[in-house]
Amino acid sequence: MTVERASTAGQSSFLLQQIQAASQNLNKTQAQVSSGKVSANYSGLGDKVALLEAARTAANKASAYQSNTTLAVNQADLQDTQMSSLSDLANQLRQAITTSIANGDATTLMSTAQGIFDQASQILNTKDANGNYLYGGDKNNTPPLNVTSLSQLASLSSASDAFSNGTQKKSVMVGDGQSVQIGMLASDIGTQLMQTLKDIASFDSGANGPFSGSTTLTGAQSNFLTSELPTSITAASTINNAAAANGFVYNQLKDASDHQSSLSTLYKGFVSNIEDVDMPTAISQLNQNQVALQAASQLNQVSLLNYMK
């Protein structure tokens, strides 16, 4: 009796295909576990590529808007602090005038006015982190307040001549087609205060001055200060109104920043759902693919001869 040779060509071809498939699956899951991504290229994402790019673009746009808005929030916060300081200075000047009238003595008025001018000048000529003048508008490379002393201010025909800022206020985009005006102009917030200081300095250096010449106000001096009191009140009111408007802008910016942050998180979640692997599932699949490859490799060694004695 003749025993024919058992053909294993079909079996070997089938098992080889199984090994190759198991090896490819193993490589894929190893790459996913290593990188945390479903695929290293678009081909592995199939029909989700367009959705991924749309979500990624939206996430990047939201992040960019949020970054711009955060810078604007910081600027509005700085402006709020400075408006509070400028308001205090305007109220100090009003109080100094009121006290001088009430006491009939203005001997310290000019020293107070000088200190207020110095501090207000520093605020109005504040620079931002990039070295641009914060209150310069579209002329942010030039000091918006162009006088450096109270005597210089007094020599001008009008306090408005002391300002060299531009006319366009800075705005920031906080969303598609949505902008918020955050800039403030030195001339808008400081002209009334500087006008009051100029009037006092001009009077002090004129024929009826100086205020420090006597501990008792003359009739002309008393009348002048009384007429100047409403101007000082208007100056303080102007600055307070600017501070209130800036506070409203700050709240707008905070709301916009929170909204863009939520959008950024949402779109990044979409991106993650598409391109990031579920790590526990990927690790489980990796273990299964390792077992499958080992099993297929062992089956490839099976032959009829292994069972013949």
Protein Blocks (a to p, Z undefined) as FASTA:
>chain_A
ZZddddfklmmmmmmmmmmmmmmmmmmmmmmmmnopabfbfklnommlmmmmmmmmmmmm
mmmmmmmmmmmmmmmmmmmmmmmmmmmmmmmmmmmmmmmmmnopaklmmmmmmmmmmmmm
mmmmpccfkopafklojmlmbcfblcfbfklmmmpmbfklmpccdfbdcdddfbehiacd
fbdcfklmmmmmmmmmmmmmmmmmmmklcfklpcbdcfklmmmmmmmmmmmmmmmmmmmm
mmmmmmmmmmmmmmmmmmmmmmmmmmmmmmmmmmpccfklmmmmmmmmmmmmmmmmmmmm
pcfklmpZZ
